[in-house]
Structure formats: C-alpha cells, structure tokens
Amino acid sequence: MTHPLLLGLAALVCGAAVLGCADREPRKAQAAEAPAGVAVAAPGANEILVYKSPTCGCCSAWVDYMRANGYRVTVRDLDDLSGIKGESGVPMALRSCHTGIVNGYVIEGHVPAEDVARLLRDKPRVAGLAVPGMVTGSPGMDVPGQPAEHYDVVAFDAEGKTTVFEAR
C-alpha cells in the first residue's frame, strides 16, 4: 500500500505526472461554478455531478468508467477543489482528486461503480464514500504493468466518523 503522505501529495498535484494521473489525455475544460451548497447539486439516483481538475486524466478516466456503468455524469471542472470538498464535508484524511454528488451522497475519489450502486440501494446513514488518495488499480487508476493495490472504500458520516464499506 502506498504511504499516506504520498497519497495526499498525489491528490494535491493530480494535474502533474504523479502515479500515472497525467499519463492520460486531459479533457477540454467545461466552464462552471461550484454550487452554494451540496443540496443544490444533488442529482437523481443515477445522475452524478463530478467536480474535478480540468487537467486530471485519471479523473476523466473515472468519469468514463462511471458512464460505462450506466451513470449519467455531469462534469464541472474547477481549478481549486478544496471549496467543494469542504462544503461537501469530505474529511481531510479521505480527500482524493475528484468529488462527486449522487442522490445527496458524496463520492470522493476512485470509488467503484458497484459500491456506489450498493450505497444508493441500501441508503445507509452516511454522508458518502471515499477511496482516499489515488490507489493503483482502482477505477480510473489502472497503470499498465503495475499490479492493483488492495484498498478500502470508506464510508464517512457528517461528523467525520469512518467505517470500511468494502475492502478491495
């Protein structure tokens, strides 16, 4: 498993060539502003609003992955994601490179589509799910020639309490 300090650094510099993030072709930026609050941004059950850096290829790969798994994804490219992460209640230790909102839940980082589906089906009393950092082998973080790392999908509540939602 990658050292937590390195994961945090990788999340902060996602637009740079860190852990394969910039190896992918960046998508054209879409102009948009972050909402005043999460409730305004909460889309329907299979609609996910994703905030990401305009230069992060791994975020774009995760968006493509979610679309391939039946989600309607709207992308909002932002130069600074710290505001939306704070407004969404994502604990600092769980932050990654992109933040999504689906049916009122926060999806932080490279969370697998089947875990999002389970979250929406079971409706647990949590604020959202996160895959902290940028784990090799998680959706959108495939690195050719590198084995997938084991990681946890973490559920978090409004107070920042965490539990393992799924071990992968």
BAZARO-863085 format. One record per atom (N, C-alpha, C): x, y, z; residue in one letter. Coordinates in steps of 0.1 Angstrom, whole numbers, plus 5000, padded with zeros to 4 digits. Example, Ala and Ser with C-alpha at 12.3 -4.5 7.8 and 13.67 -1.06 7.14 Angstrom:
% residues 2
513249435078a;512349555078a;513249675078a;512849785071s;513749895071s;512950005079s;
This chain:
% residues 168
500949885000m;500050005000m;500950125000m;500550224993t;501250354992t;501250425005t;502350495009h;502350565021h;501350685021h;500650705032p;499550805033p;500050945029p;501250985033l;501751115029l;501951125014l;502351025008l;502451024993l;501151034987l;500150964992l;498750974987l;498251114987l;498451184998g;497951315000g;498651404990g;499951394988l;500751474979l;500251444965l;499951324961a;499451284948a;498151354945a;497251354955a;495951414954a;496051564951a;497051624958l;497251774957l;497751814943l;498551724937v;499251764925v;498751674913v;497451644913c;496951544904c;497151594889c;497251714886g;497551764873g;498951734869g;499851704878a;501251674875a;501451524872a;502551494868a;502851344864a;503051274877a;502051244884v;502151164897v;501251044896v;501850924899l;501150804899l;500250774886l;500750824875g;500050804862g;498950894859g;498650984868c;497451074866c;497551154853c;498651204850a;498751294838a;499151214826a;499251084827d;499550994816d;498450994805d;497251034809r;496051024801r;495851164795r;495151164783e;494951294776e;493951374784e;494251494788p;493351584795p;492151624787p;490951634793r;489851674785r;489751824785r;488951874775k;488752024774k;487952064787k;488352174792a;487652234804a;486252274801a;485352254810q;483952304809q;483752414819q;483352524815a;483152634824a;481952614833a;482152624846a;481152604856a;481552664869a;480552684878e;480852734891e;480352624901e;481052614912a;480552524923a;479252584929a;478352494933p;477152544939p;477352594953p;476452674958a;476552734971a;476452634982a;475752524979g;475652414989g;475452284982g;475752174989v;475552044983v;474152014979v;473152054987a;471752024984a;471352074970a;471952184966v;471652244953v;472152154942v;473252084945a;473952004935a;473451854934a;472651814944a;472251674945a;471451624933a;472051554923p;471251504912p;470451374916p;469751324906g;468951204908g;469751074910g;469150964912a;469750834916a;470850794907a;470750804894n;471850754886n;472550874879n;472350994884e;473051114879e;474051154889e;475251174884i;476351214893i;477051334888i;477151434897l;477851554894l;479251544899l;480251564890v;481651544894v;482451674892v;483051714903y;483951824903y;485351774902y;486151824893k;487551774890k;488351884885k;489651864884s;490551954878s;490451934863s;490552044855p;490552034841p;491751954835p;492751934842t;493951874837t;494251734842t;493251684849c;493551544856c;492951434847c;493851364841g;493451244832g;492751134840g;493251104852c;492650994859c;491251024863c;490951154866c;489551184869c;488651164857c;489151204845s;488451184833s;488251034830s;489250954833a;489150804832a;488050754841a;487950804854w;486850764863w;485550804858w;485350924852v;484150964846v;483750874835v;484650844826d;484350744815d;483850614821d;484550564831y;484250434838y;482750444844y;482450554850m;481150564856m;480050564845m;480350634834r;479450634823r;479250494817r;480350424816a;480250284811a;479450194820a;479350234832n;478550154842n;477150214844n;476650294835g;475250334835g;474950464842g;475950534846y;475650664853y;475650784843y;474750874845r;474750994837r;475651094845r;476751134839v;477751214846v;477851354840v;477651454849t;477951594845t;479251634852t;480151694844v;481451734849v;481551884851v;482051924862r;482352064865r;483852074868r;484552134858d;486052144860d;486252274869d;487052254879l;487452374888l;488952374890l;489552484890d;490952494893d;491252464907d;490352494917d;490552464931d;489352394936d;489652264940l;488552174945l;488452184960l;489252254967s;489152254982s;487852304987s;487252404980g;485952464985g;484852354984g;484752284973i;483652194972i;483852074981i;485152034983k;485451924993k;484951965007k;485352095011g;484952145024g;483452155025g;482752215015e;481352225015e;480652095016e;481251995010s;480651855009s;480951775022s;481851825031g;482151755043g;483051645042g;483951645032v;484951535030v;486051565040v;486251465049p;487351485059p;488751495051p;489651575057m;490951595051m;491651455048m;491551365057a;492251235055a;491751155044a;490551185039l;489851095029l;489851165015l;490451285014r;490351355001r;491251294990r;490751304978s;491351254967s;491351354956s;491351314943c;491451414933c;490151464927c;489051404929h;487751454924h;486651424934h;485551494934t;484451484943t;483151474935t;482351374938g;481051364931g;479951374941g;478751414936i;477551414943i;476551334936i;475951234943v;474951154937v;473851124947v;472651174944n;471451144952n;471651194966n;472451304968g;472651354981g;473851304988g;474551194983y;475751134988y;476951194982y;478051204989v;479351244984v;480151124980v;480751134968i;481651024963i;482951084961i;483951054969e;485251114969e;486351014963e;486851054951g;487950974946g;487450854937g;488250754936h;488150644926h;487250534932h;486050564936v;485150464942v;484550374931v;484650244932p;484050154922p;482550174920p;482050164908a;480650184905a;479750094913a;480149964915e;479349874923e;479149914938e;480149984943d;479950044957d;479050164957d;479050244946v;478050354945v;476650294944v;476550194936a;475150124934a;474650074947a;475550004955r;475149954968r;474750064978r;475550174977l;475150284986l;473750344983l;473550354970l;472250404966l;471050314968l;471350184967r;470350074970r;470050064985r;471150064993d;470950035008d;470650165016d;471050275010k;470850405017k;471250415032k;472550375034p;472950385048p;473050535053p;473050555066r;473150685072r;474550735072r;475050765060v;476450815059v;476350935050v;477451015050a;477551135041a;477951095028a;478850985027g;479350945015g;480450835016g;481050815004l;482050705003l;483350774997l;484450715001a;485750774996a;486750654994a;487650674984v;488850604983v;489950704984v;490550714996p;491550814998p;492750804989p;493250914985g;494450914977g;494150864963g;495150814957m;495050764943m;495650624942m;494850524944v;495250394945v;495450324932v;496550274929t;496850204916t;495850084915t;495150074904g;494249964902g;492749994905g;492550114912s;491150154915s;490650204901s;489350214900p;488750264887p;489350394883p;489950404871g;490550524866g;492050534869g;492550444877m;493950454881m;494650324877m;494250264866d;494950154860d;496350204855d;497350134859v;498650164854v;499250044847v;499450044834p;499949924827p;501249874833p;501249744835g;502449684841g;502549684856g;501649754863q;501549764877q;500449684883q;500749604893p;499649524899p;498649624907p;497449584908a;496449664916a;496849654931a;496749764938e;496949764952e;495549724959e;495649674971h;494549644979h;494149784985h;492849804987y;492449934993y;491049914999y;490750015007d;489350015013d;488550135007d;487250105005v;486350205002v;485750245016v;485850365019v;485550415033v;484250495033v;483350455042a;482150535044a;482450645055a;481850765053f;482050865064f;480750935066f;480650985079d;479451055082d;479751205084d;478651275087a;478851425088a;479851475099a;480051385109e;481051425119e;482451375116e;482651305104g;483951255100g;484251115105g;483351055112k;483550915116k;483550825104k;484550735104t;484650645092t;484550495095t;484050425086t;484050275086t;484350225073t;484850095072v;485150035059v;483849995053v;483550045042f;482350005034f;482649875026f;483849865020e;484149755012e;485749745012e;486249625014a;487649605013a;487949544999a;488849604992r;489149554978r;490649514977r;
